[in-house]
């Protein structure tokens, strides 16, 4: 019996994207297709392959730590403020995220909240290192002539990839039939020309695919023994990209996250509001401050002071003077507060006073899924 028109269209789409049969089943189950409808078209698969894991409510999807650790990515402050290493490798990471994100929630990779991409073009640099307390992140590239990812596009692209990895539980990330369609999936206007979004995002996608990540993190176990946890990964193992808008192409664009990065994303992802990301996507600083505040304040159990120097080390990628950074940071903070009014952060002469706040993500969040 042939599949119905809706199921057939979905199967065609995923086949065009190069999905394996197992990957296609997992995706169709995540899409909500009933097991009874799928089983006849996928003989040989065990019944468990067609079982859908219930998606928890918004409060349940937020990764939690019993006690915020200094290298917990929820906090740019927790790494910059603390002078004590994390108690274990597990404590340094985040709890495993659910099979699929809730409506209106996107996910960001925690180490890239704690030590983010460059704000501006690093030009001829082939590596970029940021230190945040007990964590050090080094970005590299397998193609120095291509360059390192940076700015808003690098952040939106990684958020999209992390969100899709969490949603589908697969390292294969579908990027649309072409770059044109992918921009529409990101809800980014398609503009052409030398500085158009089409050229910018195609270039940043290449930079990201060729990017390498090296994460060095100090650890400590329950006995007090200290050590170093090193994680190194390519961003993607492979990719297939189509530039044109031909509706008749036989395959869509896709990339496959490296195994190390994929499993790390599943372990260490932070939930963010998709709507807030859209409203703040004009500035890399705005996106960084927003992600940091949401994740940091969620785990905060008591007031915490963050100095301007510590904030500068966290966010000040290209500011020569502290007063210059402070001005730009406060501008970003003002815009972030519009979309995140629950944040309780008071500006002081020495920095910011963070206070326990009401969770930003809840059932009232008016947003749509990616």
SERO-4910 file (N, C-alpha, C, O; in steps of 0.05 Angstrom, whole numbers):
BEGIN
 pado doro    nc1    nc2    nc3   cac1   cac2   cac3    cc1    cc2    cc3    oc1    oc2    oc3
  Unk    A     17    -24      0      0      0      0     18     25      0     35     28     18
  Unk    A     14     43    -20     31     67    -21     25     86      2      2     87     12
  Unk    A     44    102     11     39    121     33     20    143     24     18    149      0
  Unk    A      6    155     43    -12    177     37      4    201     27     29    201     29
  Unk    A    -10    221     15      5    243      3     22    259     22     44    267     15
  Unk    A     13    263     47     29    278     66     54    263     74     76    274     75
  Unk    A     50    237     80     73    220     88     92    217     64    117    218     68
  Unk    A     82    214     41     99    211     17    116    236     13    139    234      6
  Unk    A    104    260     17    118    285     13    141    287     34    163    296     27
  Unk    A    136    279     59    156    280     79    179    260     73    203    267     75
  Unk    A    172    236     64    192    216     57    209    226     34    233    221     34
  Unk    A    197    238     14    212    249     -8    231    271      1    254    271     -8
  Unk    A    222    288     19    239    310     28    264    299     42    286    308     37
  Unk    A    260    279     60    282    269     75    300    251     58    325    250     62
  Unk    A    289    238     38    306    223     20    323    242      3    346    236     -2
  Unk    A    311    264     -5    326    284    -20    349    296     -4    369    304    -15
  Unk    A    345    297     22    365    308     40    387    287     46    407    294     59
  Unk    A    384    263     36    404    243     40    402    227     65    421    214     74
  Unk    A    378    228     78    374    213    103    375    183     99    365    173     79
  Unk    A    388    169    118    387    140    117    358    131    125    342    148    134
  Unk    A    352    105    122    325     96    129    320     98    159    298    106    167
  Unk    A    340     92    175    337     94    204    333    123    212    317    130    229
  Unk    A    349    141    199    346    169    205    319    180    197    307    196    211
  Unk    A    309    170    175    282    178    165    260    170    184    242    185    190
  Unk    A    262    145    194    242    135    214    242    153    238    221    161    248
  Unk    A    266    158    249    268    175    273    257    202    269    243    213    286
  Unk    A    262    214    245    251    240    239    221    240    237    207    258    247
  Unk    A    210    220    223    181    218    219    167    214    246    145    225    250
  Unk    A    179    198    263    167    194    290    167    221    305    147    228    318
  Unk    A    190    236    303    191    262    316    171    282    304    162    299    318
  Unk    A    165    278    278    145    295    265    116    289    274     98    304    268
  Unk    A    113    267    288     86    260    298     71    240    281     47    236    285
  Unk    A     84    228    261     70    208    245     65    183    261     83    173    275
  Unk    A     40    172    260     33    150    276     48    125    268     55    121    244
  Unk    A     54    108    288     69     83    283     54     65    263     67     53    246
  Unk    A     28     64    265     12     47    248     15     55    218     13     38    200
  Unk    A     19     81    214     23     90    187     51     85    176     55     82    152
  Unk    A     70     84    194     98     81    186    106     51    182    121     45    163
  Unk    A     97     34    200    106      6    200    104     -8    173    123    -21    165
  Unk    A     82     -5    157     81    -18    131    102    -10    111    109    -25     93
  Unk    A    113     14    115    132     25     95    161     21    104    180     28     89
  Unk    A    165     11    128    192      6    138    194    -22    150    199    -25    174
  Unk    A    191    -43    134    192    -70    144    220    -76    154    240    -66    144
  Unk    A    221    -93    175    247   -100    186    255    -84    210    274    -91    224
  Unk    A    242    -61    214    249    -44    237    234    -54    262    211    -62    260
  Unk    A    247    -55    285    234    -64    310    212    -45    319    213    -21    312
  Unk    A    192    -55    334    171    -37    343    181    -13    358    169      8    357
  Unk    A    203    -17    373    213      6    389    222     29    372    223     52    382
  Unk    A    228     24    346    237     46    328    214     66    323    220     89    315
  Unk    A    190     57    327    167     74    321    154     86    346    132     98    344
  Unk    A    167     83    369    156     94    394    165    123    397    189    129    393
  Unk    A    147    140    404    153    168    407    156    174    437    138    168    453
  Unk    A    178    185    445    182    193    473    167    218    478    170    238    464
  Unk    A    150    219    499    135    243    505    153    267    510    174    264    523
  Unk    A    145    290    500    161    314    504    152    328    529    129    334    532
  Unk    A    170    333    548    163    346    573    156    375    569    161    387    548
  Unk    A    144    387    589    136    416    588    161    433    589    183    423    594
  Unk    A    157    459    584    180    478    582    197    478    607    222    480    605
  Unk    A    185    476    631    202    477    655    220    452    657    242    453    668
  Unk    A    209    429    646    224    405    648    248    403    629    267    389    634
  Unk    A    246    418    606    268    416    587    292    432    594    314    427    583
  Unk    A    290    449    613    312    466    620    333    449    636    327    439    657
  Unk    A    357    446    625    378    431    639    383    443    667    385    467    669
  Unk    A    386    426    687    391    436    714    416    424    725    424    402    718
  Unk    A    429    439    742    452    428    758    444    430    787    433    450    795
  Unk    A    450    410    803    444    411    831    457    435    845    444    449    861
  Unk    A    482    440    839    496    464    849    512    476    827    528    462    814
  Unk    A    508    501    821    523    513    799    553    510    803    564    518    823
  Unk    A    566    499    783    595    495    784    609    518    770    597    530    752
  Unk    A    634    524    777    648    547    765    649    545    735    649    566    721
  Unk    A    651    521    724    653    519    695    626    512    682    626    504    659
  Unk    A    605    513    697    579    509    685    574    531    665    578    554    670
  Unk    A    567    522    640    563    541    619    540    559    623    537    578    608
  Unk    A    523    554    642    502    572    646    512    599    653    499    619    649
  Unk    A    536    600    662    544    625    673    570    634    662    591    621    665
  Unk    A    569    656    648    594    668    642    605    678    668    629    679    672
  Unk    A    587    685    686    598    693    712    609    670    728    629    673    741
  Unk    A    596    646    726    606    625    744    634    617    737    648    607    754
  Unk    A    642    620    712    670    614    706    688    637    712    711    633    721
  Unk    A    679    661    708    697    684    713    698    692    742    717    704    751
  Unk    A    676    685    757    675    694    784    689    675    803    701    683    823
  Unk    A    687    649    797    695    629    817    725    624    816    738    628    795
  Unk    A    736    616    838    764    608    839    767    579    846    789    570    854
  Unk    A    745    564    844    746    535    851    739    519    827    719    524    813
  Unk    A    755    498    820    748    481    797    722    466    802    713    464    824
  Unk    A    711    456    780    686    440    782    692    414    796    715    405    797
  Unk    A    671    402    807    676    378    823    678    353    807    689    333    817
  Unk    A    669    353    782    671    330    765    666    337    737    655    359    731
  Unk    A    672    319    718    667    325    690    637    327    686    628    344    670
  Unk    A    621    311    699    592    313    696    581    339    706    564    351    693
  Unk    A    592    349    728    583    374    739    590    397    720    575    417    720
  Unk    A    611    395    706    619    416    688    600    418    664    598    439    652
  Unk    A    586    396    658    568    396    635    540    402    644    535    410    666
  Unk    A    521    397    625    493    401    630    479    374    630    489    355    618
  Unk    A    456    373    642    440    349    641    431    343    612    429    362    596
  Unk    A    427    318    606    419    311    579    392    325    572    374    326    589
  Unk    A    390    335    547    366    349    539    346    329    527    354    306    521
  Unk    A    320    337    525    300    318    516    302    312    486    318    323    472
  Unk    A    285    293    478    285    284    450    278    306    431    288    308    409
  Unk    A    260    324    439    252    346    422    247    371    438    235    369    459
  Unk    A    256    394    428    251    419    443    221    426    442    207    419    424
  Unk    A    213    441    462    185    450    464    181    473    445    200    487    437
  Unk    A    156    478    438    149    500    420    161    526    430    158    533    454
  Unk    A    175    540    413    186    566    420    213    565    433    223    586    441
  Unk    A    225    542    436    251    540    449    272    530    430    269    510    416
  Unk    A    294    545    429    317    537    414    339    529    434    337    534    458
  Unk    A    361    517    423    383    509    441    409    520    431    414    522    407
  Unk    A    427    527    450    453    537    443    474    519    458    469    510    481
  Unk    A    496    514    445    517    498    456    531    513    479    541    535    475
  Unk    A    531    501    503    540    515    527    568    527    525    571    551    532
  Unk    A    589    513    516    616    525    515    616    550    497    633    568    501
  Unk    A    598    552    478    597    576    461    581    598    473    580    621    463
  Unk    A    568    593    496    556    614    512    578    625    530    580    649    535
  Unk    A    594    607    540    615    615    559    639    628    546    650    647    556
  Unk    A    646    618    523    668    630    507    659    631    478    661    612    464
  Unk    A    649    653    470    634    655    445    653    660    421    677    664    424
  Unk    A    641    659    397    655    665    372    664    695    373    653    711    389
  Unk    A    683    702    356    690    731    354    666    747    346    648    738    331
  Unk    A    665    772    355    643    790    346    647    800    318    628    802    302
  Unk    A    672    806    311    679    817    285    698    799    270    708    779    282
  Unk    A    702    804    245    719    787    228    748    787    240    761    808    241
  Unk    A    758    763    247    786    761    257    806    762    235    830    759    239
  Unk    A    796    767    211    814    771    187    832    747    182    822    725    178
  Unk    A    858    750    183    876    729    175    883    709    198    898    691    194
  Unk    A    871    713    221    876    695    244    866    667    237    844    664    226
  Unk    A    882    647    243    873    619    238    865    605    264    856    582    264
  Unk    A    867    619    287    858    609    312    849    632    330    858    655    327
  Unk    A    831    626    348    820    647    366    814    634    393    799    614    394
  Unk    A    826    644    414    824    632    440    811    651    460    818    674    461
  Unk    A    792    640    476    780    655    497    782    638    523    777    614    523
  Unk    A    789    652    545    790    639    571    768    650    588    763    674    588
  Unk    A    755    632    603    734    640    621    736    624    646    726    601    647
  Unk    A    750    635    666    754    619    691    770    594    685    793    595    677
  Unk    A    757    572    690    770    546    688    766    533    660    773    510    657
  Unk    A    755    547    642    750    536    615    764    553    594    764    578    596
  Unk    A    776    540    575    790    553    553    780    541    527    781    517    523
  Unk    A    771    558    509    761    549    483    778    561    461    783    585    460
  Unk    A    788    543    443    803    552    420    789    544    395    784    520    390
  Unk    A    783    563    378    771    558    352    793    558    331    811    575    331
  Unk    A    793    538    314    812    537    292    798    532    266    774    532    265
  Unk    A    813    529    245    801    523    219    819    504    203    843    505    204
  Unk    A    806    486    188    821    468    170    827    482    144    842    471    128
  Unk    A    816    506    139    821    521    115    827    550    122    809    567    122
  Unk    A    853    556    127    860    584    135    851    605    114    845    627    122
  Unk    A    849    597     89    841    616     69    811    622     71    801    642     60
  Unk    A    796    605     84    767    609     88    761    627    112    744    645    111
  Unk    A    776    623    134    774    641    157    756    628    179    745    607    175
  Unk    A    755    642    201    740    633    225    712    645    224    708    667    215
  Unk    A    692    630    235    665    641    237    664    664    257    679    665    276
  Unk    A    645    683    253    643    706    271    616    719    268    601    713    249
  Unk    A    610    737    286    586    754    284    560    740    289    559    717    299
  Unk    A    538    753    281    511    743    285    507    717    269    497    698    280
  Unk    A    515    715    243    510    691    228    522    666    241    509    645    242
  Unk    A    546    668    252    558    644    265    542    635    288    539    611    293
  Unk    A    531    654    303    514    647    326    488    634    318    479    614    329
  Unk    A    474    647    298    449    636    289    452    608    277    435    591    281
  Unk    A    474    604    262    478    578    250    483    556    271    473    534    268
  Unk    A    499    562    291    504    542    312    480    537    328    475    514    336
  Unk    A    464    558    334    439    554    349    420    536    333    407    518    344
  Unk    A    419    540    306    402    524    290    411    495    290    395    476    294
  Unk    A    437    490    287    448    463    287    443    449    314    436    426    315
  Unk    A    448    463    336    444    452    362    415    445    367    408    424    378
  Unk    A    397    463    358    368    458    362    359    434    346    343    418    356
  Unk    A    369    431    321    361    409    305    373    383    316    359    362    315
  Unk    A    397    383    326    409    359    338    393    350    362    388    326    366
  Unk    A    384    369    379    368    363    402    340    352    393    330    333    405
  Unk    A    329    365    373    302    357    365    301    329    352    283    313    357
  Unk    A    321    323    335    320    299    320    337    276    332    335    253    324
  Unk    A    354    283    351    373    265    363    391    252    341    398    228    343
  Unk    A    398    267    322    415    257    300    436    278    293    430    302    294
  Unk    A    460    269    285    481    288    277    476    300    249    489    319    241
  Unk    A    457    288    234    452    298    207    433    322    208    411    320    219
  Unk    A    442    345    198    427    370    200    418    378    172    434    383    154
  Unk    A    392    379    168    381    387    142    382    417    139    374    432    157
  Unk    A    392    426    116    396    455    111    379    466     88    385    487     77
  Unk    A    358    451     81    341    460     59    351    451     32    373    438     30
  Unk    A    336    457     11    344    448    -16    367    465    -27    382    457    -44
  Unk    A    370    489    -16    391    508    -25    396    528     -3    382    528     17
  Unk    A    416    544     -6    422    565     13    398    585     15    392    595     37
  Unk    A    385    590     -8    361    607     -7    340    596     12    330    611     29
  Unk    A    334    570     10    314    559     27    324    558     56    308    562     74
  Unk    A    349    553     60    360    553     87    356    580    101    349    581    125
  Unk    A    361    601     87    357    628     99    328    632    106    322    644    127
  Unk    A    310    622     90    281    623     97    275    607    122    259    614    138
  Unk    A    289    584    125    285    567    149    295    582    174    283    579    195
  Unk    A    316    598    171    326    614    193    310    640    197    314    655    216
  Unk    A    291    645    179    274    669    179    292    694    175    287    715    187
  Unk    A    312    690    158    330    712    151    323    722    122    322    705    104
  Unk    A    318    747    118    311    757     91    334    750     71    357    753     77
  Unk    A    326    742     47    345    736     26    352    762     11    334    772     -3
  Unk    A    376    771     14    385    795     -1    410    787    -16    426    771     -7
  Unk    A    413    799    -40    436    792    -57    457    814    -57    454    834    -43
  Unk    A    477    811    -73    498    831    -76    522    824    -59    522    804    -45
  Unk    A    542    841    -61    568    837    -47    564    834    -17    578    818     -4
  Unk    A    545    849     -5    541    848     24    514    836     31    505    840     53
  Unk    A    501    823     12    475    811     17    477    787     35    498    775     38
  Unk    A    454    781     48    453    758     66    460    732     53    472    714     65
  Unk    A    453    729     28    459    704     14    488    698     13    497    676     19
  Unk    A    504    718      6    533    715      5    545    712     34    563    695     38
  Unk    A    535    728     52    546    728     79    542    701     93    560    690    104
  Unk    A    517    691     92    511    666    105    524    642     92    532    623    105
  Unk    A    526    643     65    540    621     51    569    620     60    580    598     64
  Unk    A    581    644     63    609    645     71    612    636    100    631    621    106
  Unk    A    594    644    118    596    637    146    590    607    150    602    594    168
  Unk    A    573    596    133    568    567    134    593    551    127    599    531    140
  Unk    A    607    560    107    633    547    100    653    550    123    667    531    129
  Unk    A    655    573    135    673    578    157    667    559    180    685    547    193
  Unk    A    641    556    186    633    539    208    639    510    202    648    495    220
  Unk    A    633    501    178    638    473    171    668    466    173    675    443    181
  Unk    A    685    485    167    714    480    168    725    486    196    749    484    200
  Unk    A    708    494    215    717    502    241    725    478    259    712    457    257
  Unk    A    745    481    276    752    462    296    748    474    324    752    498    327
  Unk    A    741    458    343    738    468    371    755    451    389    755    427    388
  Unk    A    770    465    407    785    452    427    777    464    454    781    488    458
  Unk    A    767    447    472    757    456    498    774    444    520    774    419    523
  Unk    A    788    460    535    804    451    558    790    460    583    785    484    587
  Unk    A    783    441    601    767    448    624    779    435    649    783    410    650
  Unk    A    785    450    669    795    440    695    773    424    709    750    433    709
  Unk    A    780    402    720    760    385    734    771    377    761    795    378    766
  Unk    A    753    368    778    760    358    805    740    338    813    716    343    811
  Unk    A    748    315    824    729    295    832    722    297    861    732    316    875
  Unk    A    706    279    871    696    281    899    718    279    919    715    288    942
  Unk    A    741    266    912    763    263    931    781    288    932    800    289    948
  Unk    A    776    307    914    793    330    912    815    329    892    830    348    888
  Unk    A    817    306    878    838    303    858    831    321    834    808    321    825
  Unk    A    850    336    824    846    355    802    857    344    776    876    327    776
  Unk    A    847    354    754    856    345    728    847    363    706    836    385    712
  Unk    A    850    355    682    842    371    659    826    353    640    835    332    632
  Unk    A    803    363    632    786    349    612    789    363    586    783    387    584
  Unk    A    799    349    565    804    361    539    784    348    519    783    324    516
  Unk    A    770    365    505    752    356    484    759    370    458    760    395    457
  Unk    A    765    355    437    772    367    411    754    356    390    748    332    389
  Unk    A    744    374    372    725    364    352    725    382    327    730    406    329
  Unk    A    720    369    305    712    384    281    683    392    285    668    379    299
  Unk    A    675    414    273    647    421    274    631    401    258    611    391    268
  Unk    A    640    395    233    625    377    216    644    356    204    667    363    197
  Unk    A    635    331    202    650    310    189    648    313    158    667    307    144
  Unk    A    624    321    149    620    324    120    596    342    116    580    347    134
  Unk    A    594    352     91    571    369     84    566    367     55    584    363     39
  Unk    A    541    371     47    532    373     19    516    399     16    495    401     28
  Unk    A    526    418      1    513    444     -1    506    450    -30    521    445    -49
  Unk    A    482    460    -33    472    469    -60    467    499    -58    452    508    -41
  Unk    A    479    513    -77    477    542    -77    452    553    -91    441    573    -84
  Unk    A    443    538   -112    422    549   -129    394    544   -117    391    530    -97
  Unk    A    374    555   -131    347    553   -121    330    533   -138    306    534   -138
  Unk    A    344    516   -153    330    497   -171    312    479   -154    322    464   -137
  Unk    A    286    480   -159    267    464   -144    269    434   -152    258    417   -138
  Unk    A    282    429   -174    283    401   -183    308    386   -175    313    364   -185
  Unk    A    325    398   -157    349    384   -150    342    358   -136    322    356   -121
  Unk    A    359    338   -140    353    311   -129    360    309    -99    349    291    -85
  Unk    A    377    326    -89    384    325    -61    384    353    -49    388    373    -62
  Unk    A    379    354    -23    380    379     -8    407    383      4    424    365      3
  Unk    A    411    406     16    436    412     30    435    400     58    414    399     71
  Unk    A    457    390     68    458    379     95    487    378    105    506    380     89
  Unk    A    490    376    131    517    372    142    514    351    164    492    347    175
  Unk    A    536    338    171    536    319    192    556    328    214    580    330    209
  Unk    A    545    334    237    561    343    259    581    320    267    574    297    265
  Unk    A    605    328    275    624    307    283    612    293    308    597    305    323
  Unk    A    620    268    311    609    252    333    615    265    360    597    265    378
  Unk    A    639    275    364    646    287    390    629    311    396    618    314    418
  Unk    A    625    329    375    609    353    380    580    346    383    567    357    401
  Unk    A    569    327    368    541    319    370    535    310    398    515    319    410
  Unk    A    550    291    408    545    281    435    549    302    457    535    302    477
  Unk    A    568    320    452    572    342    471    548    361    471    540    371    492
  Unk    A    537    366    447    513    383    446    490    371    461    475    385    475
  Unk    A    486    345    458    464    332    472    468    333    503    448    335    518
  Unk    A    492    333    512    498    335    540    498    363    551    491    368    574
  Unk    A    506    383    534    511    410    544    498    431    526    512    446    513
  Unk    A    471    431    526    457    451    511    439    467    530    428    457    549
  Unk    A    437    493    524    421    511    541    396    520    526    399    529    502
  Unk    A    372    520    538    348    529    524    345    559    524    350    572    544
  Unk    A    338    570    501    334    598    497    307    603    483    297    585    469
  Unk    A    296    627    485    272    634    471    278    639    441    294    657    435
  Unk    A    264    625    424    268    630    395    259    658    388    272    671    371
  Unk    A    238    667    400    228    694    394    249    715    402    253    735    388
  Unk    A    261    712    426    281    731    435    305    731    417    316    752    411
  Unk    A    314    708    408    336    706    389    330    722    364    348    737    354
  Unk    A    306    719    354    299    734    330    300    764    334    309    779    317
  Unk    A    290    773    358    289    802    364    317    814    369    321    838    366
  Unk    A    336    797    377    362    807    385    384    801    364    407    806    369
  Unk    A    376    790    341    396    780    323    411    801    306    425    795    288
  Unk    A    407    827    312    421    847    298    449    852    310    466    864    298
  Unk    A    454    841    334    479    846    348    490    820    361    476    807    375
  Unk    A    515    813    355    527    790    369    529    793    399    526    774    414
  Unk    A    534    818    408    536    823    436    509    819    449    507    807    471
  Unk    A    487    828    436    460    824    447    454    794    451    444    786    472
  Unk    A    461    778    431    456    749    432    472    737    455    463    719    469
  Unk    A    498    745    457    515    734    478    505    741    506    504    724    524
  Unk    A    497    766    510    488    775    537    462    761    544    458    753    567
  Unk    A    444    759    524    419    745    529    423    716    537    412    707    558
  Unk    A    439    701    522    444    673    528    456    670    556    449    652    571
  Unk    A    476    687    562    489    686    588    469    691    611    469    676    630
  Unk    A    453    712    609    435    718    630    414    697    635    409    689    657
  Unk    A    402    686    613    382    665    616    394    641    630    382    631    649
  Unk    A    416    633    621    428    608    632    440    613    660    437    596    678
  Unk    A    452    636    664    464    642    690    443    645    712    445    634    733
  Unk    A    423    661    706    403    667    726    385    643    733    375    641    755
  Unk    A    382    625    714    366    602    720    378    585    743    363    574    759
  Unk    A    404    584    744    418    568    765    425    584    790    435    573    809
  Unk    A    420    610    789    429    627    811    412    623    836    387    625    834
  Unk    A    424    617    859    409    612    883    413    635    904    398    636    923
  Unk    A    432    652    899    437    675    917    450    697    901    461    692    880
  Unk    A    448    722    911    460    745    896    489    740    890    504    728    905
  Unk    A    497    750    867    525    746    858    535    772    844    521    783    827
  Unk    A    558    781    851    570    804    839    589    797    816    605    778    818
  Unk    A    587    811    794    605    807    771    618    834    765    604    854    761
  Unk    A    644    836    766    658    861    761    659    868    732    656    850    715
  Unk    A    664    893    725    667    901    697    690    887    684    690    881    661
  Unk    A    711    883    700    735    869    688    727    840    681    735    831    659
  Unk    A    713    827    698    704    800    692    686    799    668    688    781    651
  Unk    A    667    818    666    649    819    643    664    825    618    658    814    596
  Unk    A    685    841    619    701    848    596    716    823    586    718    819    562
  Unk    A    726    807    605    740    783    597    721    763    583    729    748    566
  Unk    A    695    764    592    675    746    580    665    756    553    663    740    534
  Unk    A    659    781    551    646    791    526    663    811    510    656    816    487
  Unk    A    684    822    522    698    844    509    718    836    488    742    838    493
  Unk    A    709    825    466    727    814    446    745    835    433    768    829    426
  Unk    A    735    860    430    751    879    414    750    907    426    752    927    411
  Unk    A    749    909    452    748    935    465    774    940    480    781    926    498
  Unk    A    787    961    471    814    967    482    812    978    511    829    973    527
  Unk    A    790    993    516    787   1005    542    762    995    556    742    989    544
  Unk    A    764    992    583    742    981    598    717    999    597    695    989    596
  Unk    A    721   1025    597    698   1043    595    683   1041    569    659   1045    567
  Unk    A    698   1035    547    686   1031    521    669   1006    522    646   1005    512
  Unk    A    680    984    533    665    960    535    640    964    552    618    955    545
  Unk    A    643    978    574    620    982    592    597    996    578    574    989    581
  Unk    A    603   1016    561    582   1030    547    567   1012    528    543   1012    527
  Unk    A    582    995    512    569    977    493    554    955    508    533    947    499
  Unk    A    565    945    530    552    924    545    525    934    556    505    920    555
  Unk    A    525    958    567    500    969    579    479    974    557    455    971    562
  Unk    A    488    982    534    469    985    511    456    958    505    431    956    501
  Unk    A    472    937    504    462    910    499    443    901    521    422    890    516
  Unk    A    451    906    546    435    898    569    408    910    568    388    897    575
  Unk    A    407    935    560    381    949    558    362    936    537    339    932    542
  Unk    A    374    928    515    358    914    494    350    886    504    327    877    498
  Unk    A    367    872    518    361    845    527    339    846    548    322    828    548
  Unk    A    338    867    564    317    869    585    289    872    573    270    865    586
  Unk    A    288    882    549    262    885    535    249    858    530    225    854    534
  Unk    A    266    838    522    256    812    515    258    793    539    246    771    540
  Unk    A    273    801    559    277    784    583    272    801    608    291    806    624
  Unk    A    247    811    612    241    829    635    244    815    662    246    829    682
  Unk    A    244    788    662    247    774    688    275    776    700    278    771    723
  Unk    A    294    784    684    322    785    693    325    806    715    318    830    711
  Unk    A    336    798    737    341    817    759    371    821    760    386    805    772
  Unk    A    380    842    748    408    849    747    411    879    750    402    895    734
  Unk    A    424    887    772    427    916    778    455    925    771    475    912    777
  Unk    A    457    948    757    482    959    750    494    974    774    480    991    787
  Unk    A    519    968    781    532    981    803    557    995    793    564    992    769
  Unk    A    570   1009    810    595   1023    802    617   1003    794    633   1009    776
  Unk    A    616    980    807    638    960    802    630    939    781    648    924    772
  Unk    A    605    937    774    596    917    755    567    912    755    551    931    755
  Unk    A    559    886    757    531    878    758    525    862    783    542    845    791
  Unk    A    502    867    795    493    850    817    471    832    806    449    842    800
  Unk    A    476    806    804    456    787    794    441    776    818    453    769    838
  Unk    A    415    774    815    398    763    836    380    741    825    373    741    801
  Unk    A    373    721    842    356    699    833    331    711    819    318    729    830
  Unk    A    324    700    796    302    711    780    282    689    772    288    665    772
  Unk    A    259    698    765    238    680    755    247    669    728    258    683    712
  Unk    A    244    642    724    253    630    699    241    645    674    217    652    674
  Unk    A    257    649    655    249    663    631    231    646    613    213    657    600
  Unk    A    236    620    612    222    603    594    199    589    609    204    573    627
  Unk    A    174    594    601    152    580    613    130    578    592    133    587    569
  Unk    A    107    568    600     86    562    581     74    587    568     60    585    548
  Unk    A     78    610    580     66    634    570     83    647    548     75    667    536
  Unk    A    106    636    543    124    647    523    112    648    496    108    626    484
  Unk    A    105    671    484     92    672    458    112    670    435    124    691    428
  Unk    A    116    647    425    136    643    405    130    619    388    112    604    394
  Unk    A    144    616    366    140    592    349    166    577    347    188    589    349
  Unk    A    164    552    342    188    535    340    203    541    315    192    551    295
  Unk    A    229    534    315    245    536    291    235    516    271    246    514    249
***
